[in-house]
Amino acid sequence: MGKRIKKTDVDSDLLDAIFVVEREWKQLQLIVAKSIEPTQSGIHQEALTRAKYLFLLREARHRKISAMRV
């Protein structure tokens, strides 16, 4: 039998991932906004990171976790 993973551990990992992806998304957003001619790959990378961030937020809402409670 495998070791059970605690819900609080998974929730804290999810919150950590949200903060990391949010920081990455905002950095990419700033780079693309300041670029004179942003590349397609830069725009694509920003959109992909934004989608990851929104997915993680939906997952946190579904699990009913908040950064204030942890």
C-alpha positions, 0 to 999 in steps of 0.5 A: 500500500502506498502512503496517503497524501494529505489534503493540506499538503496538496492544497499548499502545493496548489497555492505555491503553484498559483503564486509562481505561475502568477508571477511568471504570467505578470513578467511575460505580460510586462515583457510583451507589453513593452516590446516594440514588435512582440514575437508570436512565441512570446504572445503564445507563451503569455497566453499559455501561462495565463491559461495555466493561472486561470486553471489553477485558480478554478481548481483552488475555487473548486477545492474551496481553498484560499490564501487567507486560510493557509 
